[in-house]
């Protein structure tokens, strides 16, 4: 009986560990090298003067991602000149969701005139390291003593339906605080969006 209870406890702990995978606030974020829609490989090392990054896992087909496209463009336009450019990453498997293929990414980026890189997580190797589960899912990282530390994780803001009714622009508040040398006011929120598409 004791052995059975111990086994159940071990399984429960392993389940919690699995759920808790990915970066936490304060963790060091590893760099990546992923293909952009222009065919070039992009990594954070390509931005030596950046103070940090707004990394957004997003995609073509998800209604939430589509609803946020203009706001993501606005974030890049506002914060790229201040040292925090947007890097968008499509984490979905195109065999599961063909609308998120690399070719469709190129079409969407051209149609919307994305001013930021839109990278393809081929083989789905990057998003699990971050712990992204939704599209969109945001990670704000800041440069500290030669490393990039995670400072914010979650949603772009508190209203996916209507940008005019946003009361808490979480990402904007986080980046503005970092630029001012202050603590991020809300460091973690729940990402709202479509689940990341992967083979079962």
Secondary structure, 3 states (H helix, E strand, C coil): CHHHHHHHHHHHHHHHHHHCCCCCCCCECCCCCEEECCCCEECHHHCCCCCEEEEEECCCCCHHHHHHHHHHHHHHHHHCCCCEEEEEEECCCCCCCHHHCHHHHHHHHHHHCCCCEEEECCCCCCHHHHCCCEECEEEEEEEECCEEEEEEEECCCCCCCCHHHCCCCHHHHHHHHHHCCCCCCCCECCCCCEECCCCC
